[in-house]
Amino acid sequence: MQKLMSELTRLYLPEASLSPETLAQRRLGLSSLAVDLVDGNGQTRAIVIAFRKTSGAEEAQHWTRLCTVANALQAELGFPAPAVSISGANGYYLWMSLDTPTPVARVQRFLELIRKAYTPDMEVLPDAASAPVELPPCLDLHSGKWAAFIDPGLGASFADESGLEMPPPLAGQGALLERLERISAKQFQHAFDVLEQAHGAPATASVPARAAAASTDGLLLRDATLEDIVRFLHSKNIEPTFRHLIS
């Protein structure tokens, strides 16, 4: 548990915002309250984007949107790989970590620029940068399923049904986070400038959204088949196990 707490604090949490006791309660499913990622000075080190499954949308559209954004952040804006989590109720979250605490208003503007550049049909709520978020691992009391950080290579397997039936191992959650890098102030400023320039230009000159590339190291597997996922995991010396759903 200490490892997970250390990684959550390194990447996303303001200091002393989540105690070990609270984390233990969340681990037991006794607490599922959303967590505030904004410090007392109105600044945050976390950029979180929700990709929810919506009725009437194309199958797995929320996953393909996440992949489009995640791959563009890395291939076009030079960001390190983000974290991906599944919701206990509906959809995915994309997590980025800023090395330097940044005013919420600036993060909100960045989220709006991301939407305009890569997912213009998605809505960005006015409090997207400041609202408390579902911080994995935690139990969704309505669905009875667990939110968790996941290996992006397995993300497509949760497109139809979000959440885990059982709480994820804390050691595994910590291991997924420990390999993540934070976005430097220089990287964030560069990306912000690129998107601001694109936003002020005619629509035809805006930054193009690239399709996800399963063959590019570090990027997400958008349209991966089961064989693709197995091959991807074997390349990392991981022997996969899969959930079996019986109708």
QUIPE-V911134 format. One record per backbone hydrogen bond with DSSP energy under -1.0 kcal/mol. CO is the residue of the C=O (numbers start at 1). NH is the residue of the N-H. Records with the same first field share a line. If there is no record, write none. Layout:
BEGIN
CO = NH, NH
END
This chain:
BEGIN
1 = 5
2 = 6
3 = 7
4 = 8
5 = 9
6 = 10
7 = 11
8 = 12, 13
14 = 17
19 = 23
20 = 24
21 = 25
22 = 26
23 = 27
24 = 28
25 = 30
26 = 29
35 = 133
39 = 42
42 = 104
43 = 39
44 = 102
45 = 98
47 = 96
49 = 94
51 = 92
54 = 57
58 = 61
60 = 64
61 = 65
62 = 66
63 = 67
64 = 68
65 = 69
66 = 70
67 = 71
68 = 72
69 = 73
70 = 74
71 = 75
72 = 76, 77
73 = 79
83 = 95
84 = 150
85 = 93
86 = 148
91 = 87
92 = 51
93 = 85
94 = 49
95 = 83
96 = 47
97 = 183
102 = 44
103 = 107
104 = 108
105 = 109
106 = 110
107 = 111
108 = 112
109 = 113
110 = 114
111 = 115
112 = 116
113 = 117
114 = 118
115 = 119
119 = 122
125 = 128
127 = 131
133 = 35
138 = 147
140 = 144
145 = 140
146 = 164
147 = 138
148 = 86
151 = 154
152 = 155
154 = 157
155 = 158
156 = 159
164 = 146
169 = 173
170 = 174
171 = 175
172 = 176
173 = 177
174 = 178
177 = 180
183 = 99
184 = 188
185 = 189
186 = 190
187 = 191
188 = 192
189 = 193
190 = 194
191 = 195
192 = 196
193 = 197
194 = 198
195 = 199
196 = 200
202 = 205
203 = 206
213 = 216
216 = 219
220 = 222
225 = 229
226 = 230
227 = 231
228 = 232
229 = 233
230 = 234
231 = 235
233 = 236, 238
234 = 237
END
